[in-house]
Amino acid sequence: MFDEQEQVIRYKWDSWTGSGYRLRFDADDVAHNYHIEDCSNHVVVDDYGCADLDEALLVLNRFFSIDESAERSRISRWLPQERLQ
């Protein structure tokens, strides 16, 4: 689920408790442009900084099974093309 206001994609998200995972792009963090945030009760309890989209997809795949090509396609609609490289 994409949240336009926060500019994140949410996975396994429970909006009532604010728990699940979020994929966030951070243009200012050159070493770790992509962040997978593990949230519990509206608090980020773990943040996995990833150098590129491939690494971010690997992190997500550790938590639950994803179709990497489908996620890459979905994320490409969210981010400008130059950020995907």
VMD Tcl script that draws the C-alpha trace (Angstrom):
set ca {
  {0.00 0.00 0.00}
  {1.45 3.36 -1.05}
  {1.02 6.30 1.30}
  {1.35 9.53 -0.72}
  {1.44 11.76 2.34}
  {4.39 9.96 3.94}
  {5.95 8.86 0.61}
  {6.34 5.23 1.70}
  {5.14 1.84 0.52}
  {3.72 -0.24 3.36}
  {3.85 -4.02 3.63}
  {1.94 -6.28 6.03}
  {0.59 -3.08 7.54}
  {-1.96 -2.91 10.34}
  {-3.17 0.68 10.38}
  {-4.89 0.27 13.74}
  {-1.63 -0.56 15.56}
  {0.76 1.18 13.15}
  {2.71 -2.03 12.78}
  {4.35 -3.59 9.75}
  {7.08 -2.68 7.29}
  {7.67 0.45 5.22}
  {9.90 1.06 2.22}
  {11.12 4.64 2.15}
  {13.42 6.43 -0.32}
  {15.85 8.97 1.14}
  {17.67 11.02 -1.51}
  {19.79 12.74 1.17}
  {21.31 9.50 2.47}
  {23.69 8.71 -0.39}
  {25.03 5.49 1.15}
  {21.56 4.10 1.94}
  {18.95 5.55 -0.41}
  {16.38 2.90 0.46}
  {15.21 2.16 3.98}
  {13.11 -0.76 5.18}
  {11.54 0.29 8.46}
  {10.14 -2.27 10.88}
  {7.39 -0.51 12.83}
  {5.52 -1.53 15.94}
  {2.83 0.60 17.58}
  {3.66 3.64 15.39}
  {7.37 3.51 16.31}
  {10.25 2.50 14.02}
  {11.93 -0.31 15.96}
  {14.45 -1.23 13.27}
  {15.74 0.53 10.16}
  {17.58 -1.40 7.46}
  {19.50 1.03 5.25}
  {19.99 -0.36 1.75}
  {22.38 0.88 -0.93}
  {20.06 0.07 -3.82}
  {16.69 -1.37 -4.73}
  {18.08 -4.90 -5.13}
  {19.28 -4.89 -1.53}
  {15.96 -3.46 -0.31}
  {14.05 -6.24 -2.08}
  {16.34 -8.85 -0.49}
  {15.62 -7.41 2.96}
  {11.86 -7.46 2.33}
  {12.12 -11.04 1.07}
  {13.68 -12.08 4.41}
  {10.56 -10.98 6.29}
  {7.98 -12.43 3.89}
  {7.81 -13.87 0.41}
  {7.55 -11.30 -2.39}
  {7.60 -11.44 -6.16}
  {10.68 -9.30 -6.79}
  {9.85 -8.46 -10.41}
  {6.29 -7.43 -9.47}
  {7.60 -5.28 -6.60}
  {10.24 -3.71 -8.83}
  {7.48 -2.78 -11.31}
  {5.27 -1.37 -8.56}
  {8.13 0.65 -7.06}
  {9.10 2.00 -10.49}
  {5.64 3.58 -10.75}
  {6.24 5.24 -7.39}
  {9.79 6.57 -7.89}
  {11.15 8.66 -10.75}
  {13.17 6.50 -13.16}
  {16.56 8.01 -12.32}
  {16.21 6.90 -8.68}
  {15.86 3.24 -9.67}
  {19.40 3.01 -11.00}
}
mol new
graphics top color blue
foreach p $ca { graphics top sphere $p radius 0.5 }
foreach p [lrange $ca 0 end-1] q [lrange $ca 1 end] { graphics top cylinder $p $q radius 0.2 }
display resetview
